[in-house]
Structures are given as structure tokens and as C-alpha cells.
Amino acid sequence: MCPMDLLQSLQLYLPKEEVNALKDALFLPPVHGLVLNTSKLSEKDLLALYPNLKKMDDHPLGYRYDANEYPLGKSLPFDLGAFYITDPSASLVSSFLSPVKNARVLDMCAAPGGKSIGLSLLRPDVTILSNDISYPRAKELSGNVERMGLSNIAVTCADFSSYYHKFNEYFDAIILDAPCSGSAMFRKNQMAQDLWSVDKVNKCAAIQTNLLEMAYSMLKKGGRIIYSTCSFSKEEDLDQINGLLLKHQDMKMLQLPDNPGYFRHPDLPEAIFLFPHRYQGEGQFIALLEKEGSLSLVQSRNNPAPKRLPIDISPYGLDGFDFLGKDGSLYAINNHLDINGLPLLRYGVKVGEDVKPDFALARSLSAEKCLPLDKKTAHDYLYGLTFPSKEKDGYYPVAYNGMSLGFIKVSQGTAKNHYPKGLRHDYRELL
């Protein structure tokens, strides 16, 4: 049952008919969506596999689907990073940000990674620092970035209240998907409903205010902040943005696109609410702001790869990347980020360790840079088996059906399997 306190608080700023429709929608089944990774699977091939997907009209890579018809979270294309499963409402945040080319973007509260991954898929030319304060959640985020094969995201686990002053006016754009009371999660998560309270709203609002202040200080002049919550509460949405605008006269609202499913409130007409009775998703509040001034992009000099490497990285298309050595491993990202002592989990792609190229490197490659496997050999590989090979001795990335899989090591005519043991699975029915 929807908390009565929530309904009463919504009635203070929304029309009665809006609240009633929202209340009814909270008891309908959740809506499922995905964002396509076109570097691994084309739209044509996606629809050949799943013909009943419905293309979103307001997201270039977004689709809705029936989870009963397509259990996509258990599919091989999902495991290979061909798409990211996310709420259609939440997927719009990244698509609205529109950072400039080569921008440095901070995703402050990023786990499990949907906003960062969505932006990376839309804009591979930007570089993203994707952070979460929780180590388990940051580790999950890092795993999702690796699965998707993305080379423009660094993952950190930091409390930015201790670091934000080191990044004064450093970022060209910031995503703040703020921790919230979660009323838009009720359909997907009974615990979100059980834990909701007015007290939780107020506690979250205080955290959101602090996070917005940090974001403001880290944003360049001319830069953009996109703020979002999965809450319908005025204190966490309208009040937060109006409070920031009141305090910082150099911040201005940017108008978000029009769509029949978006609700706009007269107190902040540039922002949108994605209520589930109006929009096919779980719900979101989204506001886009810009700091006055002219944006000046700083092109950092990328650190070259070490001259002496135990593995040959020349076939992998990493020319011009920024390289970082850490704990005996080599990482590469599309453009330099000053991580400035932040607790680092991932810096783009893990290239390798000692003489062994890393699984993450293979996942980041296009199929054209990999050895193609036929259906039977791909099954054997994903199951963890070895197989014959006519290639010269050495390491080779392999792919199936246009999607990169991982590495093999050919030795005396045998392809030894380097697919991670924890990912091995019998995909006989899925290939």
C-alpha cells in the first residue's frame, strides 16, 4: 500500500487528479528497458534476435521490452555487453546532458553504472569519472563497465566531501543522480516502499543539498550539471534546484525537450517529472543547469605507453590513449583524467598484467580486431574448453557473431582458454 504520508505530501504541490493517477500507477507492473551498445550489436541484429522490442521515441539507443517474453538478463548478448538493462526513465538522464566533444564528465553517485554507461554509449568521445561512495557498489559498477567493454570510464570509490576542493572548476559536465527516498522504486522493490518515510525524505534532502554544492564548485564556467532523483517528493526535486538557483545567481536552467509523457511543474517549468502514469518507466525527476561563462576545454597531454612492455599492444588500437601503471597492471583510457589520489578501481581498460593481456582489453575491442569463432567453437570457449588452432603461438582475442569474447593463448596448435572461470557457462541453447 502506498504510504499515506507520501500521498499527502504530493497533494501539497500536485493537482489531486495527478496524485490519484500516480497512486494507481504504483501498483502496475514495472516497465523494462535497455540501451543498445552498437559497437557490439547493430539495431538490425538486435531486432532480429528480439523482434518485439519497442524503440523509445526520445532516446536514440533505448528500447522497452516485456521481461516475461524476453528474459534478457540471462541472455548471451547481455553477458557480452551488447546492451545495458535499465529503466527507460533513468536512461534519459544521460541522453539529455549533451556535453561538448572531449569533455571531462563526473558521475558523482554512479553505481550500478546506468548513467555513466548510457553516456559512454552515446558519446564515446567524452571521458567519464564514475564514482560511488560504497566500495561494493563501486566494484559492481566497475564490473558493469568491463562487461560493456568501455574504454572511456574511470571508476573510483570516494567520499567527495573529502576530495571536491581538489577539483575546483575541473569538470565540463557533471551527472548528479542523487541518493533519494526512492518513491519511484516502489514497483520494482518492495523494500523501497517499506523503508519510505518523511524523515527519510528530509535526510536525503540534506545530503542532496550538500552534493549539489560540491557539484557547483567542481563545475567549470560554461559547464552543465544534470540533476536527477527517483523520488517524487518536492523537497528532493523542485526545492533542491530552486535552492541552488537562489544561492548561485550564475546558475541557470536549460529547457529539456518536449514530449507528451513529460510533466512540468509551474515552479520549475524547464525541468521534467517522468510519472509512471504518464511515461512508460518507473519514474524520474530531471533538471539540467548551466553555469554562466565560456567553457574552456583543457587538453591534457596523455601519458604514452611504456616503451618496454611484456605484451605487444600495437594490434589493439590504443594509440594516443592515456596510460597508467598501477599495482603491476597497465591501464589505458581515451583521454587523461587527473584522479588526484582518489581510490581507484579502474582507469579505462585494464590492458594487462605482466605478459598476460587482460580480459577487459578483449571486451573493449571491436570484432574486426578479433579472431572469429564458429558456433561450436564459441560454445566450447564460453564453456571453458580448449580447441585446435592453426594460428602462431601467442595471445589472440576472439569473437562470435560480431561480439568480442576474450583471449585465447595458442601453444603448439592448441588454443588454451583464458575466459574467466567465474563467467564460464553452457550457452548451448543461447547461441
Secondary structure as GFF3:
##gff-version 3
##sequence-region A 1 431
A	DSSP	alpha_helix	4	10	.	.	.	ID=ss1
A	DSSP	alpha_helix	16	25	.	.	.	ID=ss2
A	DSSP	beta_strand	32	36	.	.	.	ID=ss3
A	DSSP	alpha_helix	43	49	.	.	.	ID=ss4
A	DSSP	beta_strand	54	55	.	.	.	ID=ss5
A	DSSP	beta_strand	62	65	.	.	.	ID=ss6
A	DSSP	three_ten_helix	72	74	.	.	.	ID=ss7
A	DSSP	alpha_helix	76	79	.	.	.	ID=ss8
A	DSSP	beta_strand	83	85	.	.	.	ID=ss9
A	DSSP	alpha_helix	88	97	.	.	.	ID=ss10
A	DSSP	beta_strand	104	107	.	.	.	ID=ss11
A	DSSP	alpha_helix	114	122	.	.	.	ID=ss12
A	DSSP	beta_strand	127	131	.	.	.	ID=ss13
A	DSSP	alpha_helix	135	148	.	.	.	ID=ss14
A	DSSP	beta_strand	153	156	.	.	.	ID=ss15
A	DSSP	three_ten_helix	160	162	.	.	.	ID=ss16
A	DSSP	three_ten_helix	164	167	.	.	.	ID=ss17
A	DSSP	beta_strand	171	177	.	.	.	ID=ss18
A	DSSP	three_ten_helix	183	185	.	.	.	ID=ss19
A	DSSP	alpha_helix	190	195	.	.	.	ID=ss20
A	DSSP	alpha_helix	198	218	.	.	.	ID=ss21
A	DSSP	beta_strand	219	229	.	.	.	ID=ss22
A	DSSP	three_ten_helix	234	236	.	.	.	ID=ss23
A	DSSP	alpha_helix	238	247	.	.	.	ID=ss24
A	DSSP	beta_strand	251	254	.	.	.	ID=ss25
A	DSSP	beta_strand	263	265	.	.	.	ID=ss26
A	DSSP	beta_strand	268	274	.	.	.	ID=ss27
A	DSSP	beta_strand	284	291	.	.	.	ID=ss28
A	DSSP	three_ten_helix	314	316	.	.	.	ID=ss29
A	DSSP	beta_strand	322	326	.	.	.	ID=ss30
A	DSSP	beta_strand	329	333	.	.	.	ID=ss31
A	DSSP	beta_strand	344	347	.	.	.	ID=ss32
A	DSSP	beta_strand	349	353	.	.	.	ID=ss33
A	DSSP	beta_strand	356	357	.	.	.	ID=ss34
A	DSSP	alpha_helix	359	364	.	.	.	ID=ss35
A	DSSP	three_ten_helix	367	369	.	.	.	ID=ss36
A	DSSP	beta_strand	371	372	.	.	.	ID=ss37
A	DSSP	alpha_helix	375	383	.	.	.	ID=ss38
A	DSSP	beta_strand	387	388	.	.	.	ID=ss39
A	DSSP	beta_strand	394	400	.	.	.	ID=ss40
A	DSSP	beta_strand	403	411	.	.	.	ID=ss41
A	DSSP	beta_strand	414	417	.	.	.	ID=ss42
A	DSSP	three_ten_helix	421	423	.	.	.	ID=ss43
###
